[in-house]
Amino acid sequence: MSNKRTHATICVDEAKDTVEELRAALSAVGIKLPSLGLDLSSVAREKPCPHIQLGGCAPELAARLAAVLRRKAAAA
């Protein structure tokens, strides 16, 4: 059995890492997207092409997220 990782495995692992990075970045500004995670249907294919599911949230949370993004854009 080979230790060689497949392209699909690498893509899925990178997507998982990205989800965790995004979760941490959002948490740092007090935002939690409850449904943040991998889109399981995109991973369950024979040749996975992972997508990240941002999920739904309350309008108040979406407004807070928009405010954080606007502040960041203005500071750039």
N, CA, C and O of each residue as an XYZ file, in Angstrom:
304
protein
N       0.842     -1.190      0.000
C       0.000      0.000      0.000
C       0.884      1.249      0.000
O       1.837      1.341      0.774
N       0.574      2.177     -0.843
C       1.403      3.361     -1.024
C       1.004      4.471     -0.059
O      -0.166      4.607      0.298
N       1.982      5.258      0.355
C       1.712      6.425      1.187
C       1.402      7.651      0.344
O       1.143      8.728      0.879
N       1.427      7.491     -0.961
C       1.204      8.599     -1.883
C      -0.252      9.081     -1.775
O      -1.192      8.295     -1.894
N      -0.408     10.357     -1.555
C      -1.746     10.934     -1.450
C      -2.239     11.288     -2.848
O      -1.476     11.762     -3.689
N      -3.511     11.052     -3.077
C      -4.096     11.363     -4.372
C      -4.431     12.851     -4.445
O      -4.544     13.536     -3.429
N      -4.582     13.318     -5.659
C      -4.966     14.708     -5.875
C      -6.283     15.015     -5.157
O      -6.421     16.068     -4.533
N      -7.246     14.097     -5.246
C      -8.544     14.306     -4.601
C      -8.399     14.430     -3.084
O      -9.030     15.286     -2.465
N      -7.566     13.573     -2.488
C      -7.351     13.620     -1.043
C      -6.718     14.942     -0.634
O      -7.105     15.540      0.370
N      -5.761     15.385     -1.402
C      -5.107     16.667     -1.116
C      -6.115     17.807     -1.199
O      -6.129     18.688     -0.339
N      -6.963     17.794     -2.237
C      -7.971     18.853     -2.402
C      -8.935     18.887     -1.222
O      -9.263     19.960     -0.714
N      -9.386     17.718     -0.788
C     -10.326     17.651      0.341
C      -9.636     18.133      1.620
O     -10.224     18.898      2.384
N      -8.411     17.698      1.856
C      -7.681     18.141      3.050
C      -7.467     19.647      3.040
O      -7.617     20.300      4.073
N      -7.118     20.203      1.888
C      -6.930     21.658      1.788
C      -8.244     22.396      2.045
O      -8.255     23.442      2.694
N      -9.335     21.858      1.543
C     -10.640     22.481      1.774
C     -10.999     22.448      3.261
O     -11.519     23.426      3.798
N     -10.722     21.325      3.925
C     -10.974     21.228      5.371
C     -10.149     22.265      6.123
O     -10.655     22.927      7.028
N      -8.873     22.407      5.747
C      -8.012     23.405      6.390
C      -8.560     24.813      6.172
O      -8.536     25.641      7.083
N      -9.047     25.080      4.976
C      -9.600     26.396      4.665
C     -10.836     26.676      5.502
O     -11.028     27.799      5.969
N     -11.678     25.664      5.698
C     -12.861     25.835      6.559
C     -12.421     26.234      7.960
O     -12.985     27.155      8.552
N     -11.420     25.550      8.491
C     -10.942     25.862      9.843
C     -10.328     27.255      9.917
O     -10.522     27.967     10.902
N      -9.587     27.649      8.879
C      -9.011     29.000      8.846
C     -10.114     30.051      8.821
O     -10.040     31.050      9.536
N     -11.131     29.830      8.004
C     -12.241     30.776      7.925
C     -13.004     30.816      9.239
O     -13.375     31.891      9.709
N     -13.241     29.650      9.839
C     -13.946     29.603     11.125
C     -13.174     30.408     12.180
O     -13.769     31.163     12.948
N     -11.850     30.241     12.211
C     -11.021     30.962     13.183
C     -11.037     32.470     12.911
O     -11.125     33.269     13.843
N     -10.951     32.855     11.635
C     -10.952     34.283     11.294
C     -12.288     34.928     11.657
O     -12.322     36.042     12.180
N     -13.374     34.234     11.381
C     -14.689     34.766     11.742
C     -14.839     34.844     13.253
O     -15.377     35.819     13.778
N     -14.371     33.831     13.944
C     -14.452     33.815     15.403
C     -13.683     34.982     16.014
O     -14.096     35.540     17.030
N     -12.568     35.346     15.395
C     -11.751     36.454     15.905
C     -12.491     37.790     15.888
O     -12.150     38.707     16.636
N     -13.507     37.892     15.029
C     -14.299     39.125     14.987
C     -15.714     38.888     15.538
O     -16.628     39.675     15.293
N     -15.871     37.789     16.285
C     -17.126     37.527     16.977
C     -18.257     36.998     16.109
O     -19.428     37.180     16.442
N     -17.922     36.344     14.998
C     -18.944     35.835     14.091
C     -18.819     34.326     13.985
O     -17.727     33.786     13.806
N     -19.978     33.644     14.101
C     -20.018     32.194     13.942
C     -21.096     31.860     12.923
O     -22.274     32.148     13.133
N     -20.682     31.251     11.817
C     -21.640     30.766     10.820
C     -21.945     29.313     11.179
O     -21.089     28.444     11.012
N     -23.160     29.039     11.672
C     -23.477     27.708     12.180
C     -23.312     26.585     11.160
O     -22.970     25.465     11.539
N     -23.540     26.847      9.910
C     -23.499     25.786      8.898
C     -22.201     25.748      8.110
O     -22.124     25.056      7.095
N     -21.183     26.469      8.547
C     -19.914     26.494      7.834
C     -19.300     25.101      7.810
O     -19.138     24.472      8.855
N     -18.962     24.624      6.626
C     -18.344     23.310      6.503
C     -18.196     22.920      5.048
O     -18.493     23.704      4.148
N     -17.735     21.705      4.827
C     -17.618     21.212      3.464
C     -18.997     20.835      2.936
O     -19.827     20.297      3.670
N     -19.230     21.115      1.677
C     -20.445     20.666      1.002
C     -20.255     19.176      0.742
O     -19.476     18.782     -0.126
N     -20.968     18.362      1.494
C     -20.739     16.918      1.447
C     -21.002     16.318      0.075
O     -20.341     15.354     -0.311
N     -21.948     16.866     -0.664
C     -22.216     16.311     -1.993
C     -21.036     16.547     -2.939
O     -20.824     15.763     -3.864
N     -20.276     17.604     -2.721
C     -19.118     17.865     -3.578
C     -17.944     16.966     -3.227
O     -17.040     16.775     -4.040
N     -17.953     16.411     -2.017
C     -16.870     15.539     -1.563
C     -17.207     14.072     -1.830
O     -16.310     13.237     -1.940
N     -18.490     13.763     -1.933
C     -18.929     12.373     -2.065
C     -18.816     11.832     -3.490
O     -19.086     10.655     -3.727
N     -18.425     12.668     -4.425
C     -18.271     12.215     -5.808
C     -17.120     11.241     -5.941
O     -16.272     11.132     -5.056
N     -17.102     10.532     -7.066
C     -15.995      9.622     -7.340
C     -14.681     10.400     -7.413
O     -13.657      9.942     -6.907
N     -14.713     11.576     -8.043
C     -13.555     12.465     -8.091
C     -13.950     13.754     -7.373
O     -14.486     14.667     -8.002
N     -13.693     13.844     -6.067
C     -14.135     15.001     -5.288
C     -13.592     16.322     -5.810
O     -12.433     16.433     -6.210
N     -14.449     17.297     -5.792
C     -14.094     18.678     -6.111
C     -14.742     19.514     -5.009
O     -15.828     20.061     -5.204
N     -14.083     19.618     -3.853
C     -14.739     20.171     -2.670
C     -15.133     21.635     -2.805
O     -14.395     22.467     -3.334
N     -16.313     21.904     -2.310
C     -16.825     23.263     -2.174
C     -17.084     23.506     -0.700
O     -17.384     22.581      0.054
N     -16.965     24.762     -0.303
C     -17.216     25.121      1.091
C     -18.603     25.723      1.194
O     -18.960     26.650      0.467
N     -19.375     25.171      2.119
C     -20.739     25.620      2.380
C     -20.682     26.677      3.483
O     -20.294     26.387      4.615
N     -21.069     27.893      3.141
C     -21.080     28.945      4.156
C     -22.336     28.845      5.016
O     -22.317     29.204      6.193
N     -23.415     28.361      4.433
C     -24.639     28.117      5.188
C     -25.456     29.362      5.430
O     -25.082     30.474      5.058
N     -26.564     29.137      6.055
C     -27.480     30.228      6.361
C     -27.195     30.830      7.721
O     -26.541     30.225      8.570
N     -27.698     32.029      7.903
C     -27.568     32.685      9.199
C     -28.686     33.712      9.328
O     -29.364     34.031      8.351
N     -28.869     34.215     10.515
C     -29.882     35.227     10.779
C     -29.492     36.541     10.096
O     -28.307     36.808      9.896
N     -30.478     37.352      9.741
C     -30.172     38.645      9.110
C     -29.236     39.515      9.950
O     -28.400     40.235      9.405
N     -29.374     39.450     11.256
C     -28.512     40.257     12.127
C     -27.046     39.830     11.981
O     -26.145     40.669     11.955
N     -26.825     38.529     11.886
C     -25.461     38.032     11.717
C     -24.908     38.416     10.353
O     -23.738     38.783     10.242
N     -25.728     38.338      9.321
C     -25.297     38.755      7.986
C     -24.928     40.239      7.980
O     -23.957     40.637      7.335
N     -25.697     41.047      8.694
C     -25.391     42.483      8.784
C     -24.066     42.711      9.507
O     -23.286     43.576      9.108
N     -23.803     41.945     10.567
C     -22.523     42.068     11.276
C     -21.363     41.663     10.390
O     -20.313     42.304     10.397
N     -21.553     40.600      9.629
C     -20.509     40.156      8.710
C     -20.230     41.212      7.651
O     -19.073     41.489      7.334
N     -21.283     41.799      7.107
C     -21.117     42.862      6.112
C     -20.373     44.058      6.716
O     -19.521     44.653      6.055
N     -20.687     44.409      7.957
C     -20.022     45.535      8.617
C     -18.525     45.259      8.803
O     -17.699     46.143      8.577
N     -18.180     44.046      9.210
C     -16.774     43.679      9.391
C     -16.042     43.771      8.052
O     -14.932     44.298      7.987
N     -16.656     43.262      6.995
C     -16.026     43.295      5.672
C     -15.861     44.729      5.172
O     -14.840     45.068      4.574
N     -16.866     45.570      5.419
C     -16.758     46.979      5.005
C     -15.637     47.680      5.744
O     -14.878     48.440      5.144
N     -15.521     47.430      7.064
C     -14.424     48.045      7.840
C     -13.072     47.600      7.314
O     -12.150     48.406      7.194
N     -12.956     46.327      7.003
C     -11.689     45.799      6.495
C     -11.352     46.413      5.125
O     -10.206     46.773      4.856
N     -12.370     46.522      4.275
C     -12.163     47.108      2.947
C     -11.752     48.577      3.060
O     -10.903     49.051      2.304
N     -12.354     49.284      3.999
C     -12.049     50.707      4.171
C     -10.630     50.897      4.707
O      -9.978     51.896      4.402
N     -10.156     49.947      5.499
C      -8.818     50.042      6.085
C      -7.730     49.642      5.095
O      -6.556     49.947      5.302
N      -8.114     48.973      4.040
C      -7.115     48.474      3.076
C      -6.621     49.568      2.157
O      -5.782     49.316      1.293
